[in-house]
Amino acid sequence: MIDKEVIKGDTSLPAFIFIHGLGMDKNFFCSPEESRILGGLFPLSTIIRQGGVLRTLYHDLRDMGITVATWTQSRPAGPTNDAVRELIEITEVIGSRWVFLIGHSRGGLIARAASPEIKGLRGIITISTPHRGSAMAKWALYLSPLSEVLKPLLSIEQKTRLMRALRRTAAFLSGRAVREILPNSEFLNSLPSEKPPDCLSISVGGTDPTLFSIKGISIPGSLKMIVPGNLFPEEMTSGKGDGLVSSRSSVLPFGDEHMNFHLNHAETAFDESVRKALLKRIESIL
């Protein structure tokens, strides 16, 4: 059974289905204060620098009386096809005449993969999605030297948590789901490259790669101490990436519009300026 969250709204308006990214769950959109990263070791707020209560478009649209839905993918780090099947099932359960798909990170790729099968598709919005792939798998090469940089700054308890997090991250980065989003992967090349008919298509990208900072050591900024300049990934370069996805890769190939914001990979889903810009475009066609 799919672990879903559905709030019914005005049936004359499209339903908005939110799709989380790799390793996350439905809480990313509907209850971000309960969402955690790195195998549950840290709260999502660790990598989001804005203060106050975290809100996403899910909350904005819900408060406008619009039907919203999200779900926890049964295999959040598994093959994309599994999530596509679940998304199609979600749309059938909701039964709305019109549907919008909003995906963060890999969630945007799931939206693209499912789009030919979604009846009444009215819009696709992708946020920090690696349409051209991501070199995030390279993070595995940096985990060991990174731990050596951080260890002197941490307490014994913090060191233990760090090592657990790095082990889980290494296992995650070696999985099939990450291989699917490597540049020029078979999966990426199989995705629809043409805009669905009568479908608003928008993408959002980030240009601040700072994921978090610990006692003055920023990630990935401090990696420059251990990674040669000619090998430093675009995803981790200020002005070019959000820490995991480059702004160039985040452009939806058939999009009507693309917006860049100086935010990191997670912040693009929560920042008020992003939400306001997207709401303005959504309201223009409702």
RODO-2510 file (C-alpha; in nm, 4 decimals, decimal comma):
residues 286
     n   res          X          Y          Z
     1     m     0,0000     0,0000     0,0000
     2     i     0,1287     0,3460    -0,0942
     3     d     0,1996     0,5763     0,1986
     4     k     0,0329     0,8884     0,0609
     5     e    -0,0929     1,2244     0,1802
     6     v    -0,3910     1,3671    -0,0122
     7     i    -0,5856     1,6815     0,0737
     8     k    -0,8911     1,7359    -0,1447
     9     g    -0,9714     2,0835    -0,2696
    10     d    -1,1732     2,2576    -0,5418
    11     t    -1,2552     1,9884    -0,7984
    12     s    -1,2804     2,2477    -1,0771
    13     l    -0,9069     2,3178    -1,0419
    14     p    -0,6109     2,0916    -1,1228
    15     a    -0,4683     1,8600    -0,8587
    16     f    -0,1003     1,9101    -0,7756
    17     i     0,1103     1,6012    -0,7086
    18     f     0,4491     1,6487    -0,5408
    19     i     0,7355     1,4050    -0,6040
    20     h     1,0300     1,3840    -0,3646
    21     g     1,3896     1,3114    -0,4592
    22     l     1,6407     1,0396    -0,3855
    23     g     1,6478     0,9081    -0,0306
    24     m     1,3699     1,1408     0,0900
    25     d     1,0029     1,0811     0,1739
    26     k     0,6657     1,2559     0,1547
    27     n     0,7534     1,4694     0,4573
    28     f     0,9943     1,6673     0,2406
    29     f     0,6905     1,8482     0,0994
    30     c     0,4089     1,8119     0,3514
    31     s     0,5899     1,7960     0,6893
    32     p     0,9495     1,9106     0,6362
    33     e     1,0133     1,9424     1,0101
    34     e     0,9869     1,5618     1,0246
    35     s     1,2068     1,4983     0,7218
    36     r     1,5635     1,3790     0,7744
    37     i     1,8760     1,3323     0,5639
    38     l     2,1757     1,0958     0,5552
    39     g     1,9817     0,7878     0,6519
    40     g     1,7846     0,9675     0,9229
    41     l     2,0873     1,0974     1,1132
    42     f     2,0188     1,4691     1,0685
    43     p     1,7074     1,6863     1,0268
    44     l     1,6457     1,8403     0,6861
    45     s     1,6837     2,1854     0,8437
    46     t     2,0593     2,1126     0,8728
    47     i     2,1052     2,2112     0,5087
    48     i     1,8435     2,4895     0,4932
    49     r     1,9656     2,8267     0,6133
    50     q     1,6368     3,0161     0,6204
    51     g     1,4793     3,0482     0,9620
    52     g     1,1238     2,9983     1,0786
    53     v     0,8690     2,7376     0,9754
    54     l     0,9551     2,5548     0,6546
    55     r     0,6904     2,5774     0,3841
    56     t     0,6702     2,4452     0,0295
    57     l     0,4323     2,4959    -0,2610
    58     y     0,2380     2,2056    -0,1129
    59     h     0,1310     2,4278     0,1777
    60     d     0,0727     2,7353    -0,0398
    61     l    -0,1601     2,5513    -0,2778
    62     r    -0,3344     2,3643     0,0041
    63     d    -0,4147     2,6952     0,1713
    64     m    -0,5638     2,8184    -0,1574
    65     g    -0,8137     2,5312    -0,1485
    66     i    -0,6444     2,3328    -0,4234
    67     t    -0,6083     1,9537    -0,4178
    68     v    -0,2545     1,8505    -0,3236
    69     a    -0,0979     1,5086    -0,2886
    70     t     0,2364     1,3479    -0,2218
    71     w     0,3613     1,0045    -0,1253
    72     t     0,6627     0,8178     0,0047
    73     q     0,8149     0,6151    -0,2749
    74     s     0,8337     0,2502    -0,1713
    75     r     1,1966     0,2429    -0,2869
    76     p     1,3167     0,6046    -0,2523
    77     a     1,6672     0,5022    -0,3615
    78     g     1,5500     0,2382    -0,6085
    79     p     1,4951     0,2412    -0,9860
    80     t     1,2937     0,5312    -1,1246
    81     n     1,0461     0,3008    -1,2984
    82     d     0,9123     0,1861    -0,9599
    83     a     0,8303     0,5450    -0,8638
    84     v     0,6723     0,6090    -1,2057
    85     r     0,4275     0,3234    -1,1510
    86     e     0,3356     0,4603    -0,8097
    87     l     0,2861     0,8113    -0,9487
    88     i     0,0460     0,6837    -1,2128
    89     e    -0,1452     0,4991    -0,9406
    90     i    -0,1647     0,8178    -0,7326
    91     t    -0,3143     1,0143    -1,0231
    92     e    -0,5769     0,7450    -1,0741
    93     v    -0,6697     0,7460    -0,7057
    94     i    -0,7122     1,1242    -0,7010
    95     g    -0,9240     1,1142    -1,0155
    96     s    -0,8902     1,4839    -1,1035
    97     r    -0,9548     1,5987    -1,4583
    98     w    -0,6354     1,8070    -1,4653
    99     v    -0,3015     1,7317    -1,3031
   100     f     0,0168     1,9253    -1,2260
   101     l     0,3379     1,7408    -1,1396
   102     i     0,5952     1,9131    -0,9189
   103     g     0,9216     1,7273    -0,8626
   104     h     1,2292     1,8130    -0,6599
   105     s     1,5655     1,6686    -0,7640
   106     r     1,5089     1,3183    -0,9078
   107     g     1,1374     1,3807    -0,8572
   108     g     1,1443     1,5965    -1,1694
   109     l     1,2864     1,3076    -1,3707
   110     i     1,0083     1,0838    -1,2410
   111     a     0,7577     1,3448    -1,3610
   112     r     0,9157     1,3510    -1,7068
   113     a     0,9281     0,9721    -1,7306
   114     a     0,5609     0,9406    -1,6337
   115     s     0,4299     1,2316    -1,8405
   116     p     0,3185     1,0292    -2,1469
   117     e     0,0995     0,8141    -1,9195
   118     i    -0,0641     1,0954    -1,7191
   119     k    -0,4143     1,1834    -1,8375
   120     g    -0,5036     1,5519    -1,8226
   121     l    -0,1480     1,6666    -1,7597
   122     r    -0,1617     2,0457    -1,7346
   123     g     0,1834     2,1275    -1,6014
   124     i     0,5301     2,0056    -1,5045
   125     i     0,7497     2,1983    -1,2619
   126     t     1,0965     2,0645    -1,1858
   127     i     1,3090     2,2037    -0,9029
   128     s     1,6840     2,1348    -0,8871
   129     t     1,6396     1,8396    -1,1223
   130     p     1,9437     1,6928    -1,3044
   131     h     1,7965     1,6796    -1,6553
   132     r     2,1459     1,6473    -1,8030
   133     g     2,2624     1,4310    -1,5193
   134     s     2,4711     1,4959    -1,2114
   135     a     2,8229     1,4004    -1,1178
   136     m     2,7112     1,3522    -0,7574
   137     a     2,8511     0,9993    -0,7693
   138     k     3,1936     1,1672    -0,7538
   139     w     3,1163     1,2546    -0,3924
   140     a     3,2188     0,8976    -0,3095
   141     l     3,5756     0,9878    -0,4051
   142     y     3,5829     1,2738    -0,1557
   143     l     3,4242     1,1132     0,1510
   144     s     3,7419     0,9742     0,3058
   145     p     3,9571     1,2886     0,2677
   146     l     3,6607     1,4997     0,3775
   147     s     3,6314     1,3063     0,7016
   148     e     3,9975     1,3772     0,7748
   149     v     3,9346     1,7510     0,7340
   150     l     3,6351     1,7438     0,9699
   151     k     3,7550     1,5076     1,2438
   152     p     3,9769     1,7590     1,4308
   153     l     3,6786     1,9940     1,4658
   154     l     3,4363     1,7451     1,6161
   155     s     3,3700     1,5880     1,9522
   156     i     3,3889     1,2102     1,9949
   157     e     3,0107     1,1806     1,9643
   158     q     3,0064     1,4004     1,6551
   159     k     3,2873     1,1973     1,4972
   160     t     3,0864     0,8797     1,5487
   161     r     2,7809     1,0340     1,3819
   162     l     2,9947     1,1664     1,0994
   163     m     3,1434     0,8255     1,0240
   164     r     2,7982     0,6640     1,0280
   165     a     2,6712     0,9318     0,7898
   166     l     2,9668     0,8878     0,5548
   167     r     2,9217     0,5096     0,5444
   168     r     2,5538     0,5445     0,4609
   169     t     2,6289     0,8086     0,2005
   170     a     2,8919     0,5885     0,0349
   171     a     2,6421     0,3014     0,0100
   172     f     2,3790     0,5348    -0,1311
   173     l     2,6146     0,6805    -0,3936
   174     s     2,7047     0,3342    -0,5199
   175     g     2,3398     0,2394    -0,5831
   176     r     2,1529     0,2001    -0,9091
   177     a     1,9439     0,5135    -0,8582
   178     v     2,2529     0,7345    -0,8581
   179     r     2,3931     0,5579    -1,1638
   180     e     2,0696     0,6387    -1,3472
   181     i     2,1336     1,0105    -1,3145
   182     l     2,4934     1,0125    -1,4289
   183     p     2,5396     1,2275    -1,7434
   184     n     2,4469     1,0426    -2,0639
   185     s     2,3022     0,7464    -1,8764
   186     e     2,0681     0,5149    -2,0626
   187     f     1,7841     0,6263    -1,8378
   188     l     1,8341     0,9997    -1,9035
   189     n     1,8592     0,9409    -2,2771
   190     s     1,5268     0,7542    -2,2681
   191     l     1,3290     1,0429    -2,1164
   192     p     1,0743     1,2337    -2,3274
   193     s     1,2379     1,5423    -2,4773
   194     e     0,9276     1,7048    -2,6230
   195     k     0,6775     1,9154    -2,4344
   196     p     0,3426     1,7460    -2,3619
   197     p     0,0554     1,9272    -2,5382
   198     d    -0,1148     2,2130    -2,3487
   199     c     0,1258     2,1721    -2,0581
   200     l     0,2935     2,4567    -1,8680
   201     s     0,6568     2,3547    -1,8186
   202     i     0,8879     2,5395    -1,5793
   203     s     1,2223     2,4570    -1,4218
   204     v     1,4126     2,6036    -1,1283
   205     g     1,7836     2,5777    -1,0541
   206     g     2,0184     2,6805    -0,7743
   207     t     2,3591     2,8491    -0,7908
   208     d     2,4802     2,8310    -0,4290
   209     p     2,6580     2,4993    -0,3639
   210     t     2,6993     2,5502     0,0122
   211     l     2,5099     2,2559     0,1614
   212     f     2,6085     2,3154     0,5240
   213     s     2,8798     2,4564     0,7459
   214     i     3,0350     2,3073     1,0576
   215     k     3,2506     2,5345     1,2748
   216     g     3,3603     2,7439     0,9806
   217     i     3,4197     2,4472     0,7478
   218     s     3,1743     2,4682     0,4589
   219     i     3,0715     2,1820     0,2359
   220     p     3,1589     2,1672    -0,0484
   221     g     3,3752     2,4812    -0,0168
   222     s     3,6341     2,3062     0,1976
   223     l     3,6686     2,0327    -0,0626
   224     k     3,8802     2,2759    -0,2620
   225     m     4,1563     2,1956    -0,0154
   226     i     4,1614     1,8326    -0,1276
   227     v     4,0259     1,8350    -0,4858
   228     p     4,2384     1,9682    -0,7750
   229     g     4,0820     2,2725    -0,9424
   230     n     4,0559     2,1054    -1,2825
   231     l     3,8563     1,8198    -1,1252
   232     f     3,6221     2,0320    -0,9139
   233     p     3,2657     1,9537    -1,0285
   234     e     3,0415     2,2216    -1,1780
   235     e     2,7690     2,1125    -0,9352
   236     m     2,9870     2,2292    -0,6451
   237     t     3,1054     2,5575    -0,7996
   238     s     2,9529     2,8833    -0,6776
   239     g     2,7384     3,0461    -0,9449
   240     k     2,7149     2,7214    -1,1399
   241     g     2,5522     2,4661    -0,9113
   242     d     2,3472     2,3985    -0,6007
   243     g     2,5870     2,1464    -0,4463
   244     l     2,4388     1,8424    -0,6182
   245     v     2,3015     1,9652    -0,9535
   246     s     2,4468     2,2249    -1,1902
   247     s     2,2248     2,5141    -1,2926
   248     r     2,2875     2,4130    -1,6549
   249     s     2,1612     2,0615    -1,5899
   250     s     1,8539     2,1876    -1,4050
   251     v     1,7069     2,3415    -1,7230
   252     l     1,4043     2,1432    -1,8415
   253     p     1,4723     2,0646    -2,2119
   254     f     1,1200     2,1540    -2,3263
   255     g     1,0496     2,4171    -2,0612
   256     d     0,8575     2,7375    -2,1243
   257     e     1,0667     2,9169    -1,8633
   258     h     1,3693     2,8597    -1,6400
   259     m     1,4590     3,0467    -1,3202
   260     n     1,7857     3,0441    -1,1268
   261     f     1,8140     3,1408    -0,7601
   262     h     2,1250     3,1706    -0,5424
   263     l     2,0198     2,8796    -0,3218
   264     n     2,1429     2,5290    -0,2472
   265     h     1,9849     2,2029    -0,3544
   266     a     1,7264     2,1764    -0,0759
   267     e     1,6560     2,5464    -0,0309
   268     t     1,5075     2,5803    -0,3806
   269     a     1,2016     2,3862    -0,2612
   270     f     1,1413     2,6093     0,0431
   271     d     1,2569     2,9607    -0,0399
   272     e     0,9756     3,2173    -0,0383
   273     s     1,0969     3,3978    -0,3516
   274     v     1,0925     3,0699    -0,5479
   275     r     0,7455     2,9826    -0,4238
   276     k     0,6066     3,3267    -0,5075
   277     a     0,7513     3,3178    -0,8588
   278     l     0,6044     2,9738    -0,9264
   279     l     0,2664     3,0607    -0,7750
   280     k     0,2434     3,3635    -1,0030
   281     r     0,2911     3,1435    -1,3095
   282     i     0,0496     2,8792    -1,1823
   283     e    -0,2227     3,1328    -1,1018
   284     s    -0,1937     3,2769    -1,4536
   285     i    -0,3373     2,9596    -1,6062
   286     l    -0,5792     2,8377    -1,3376
***
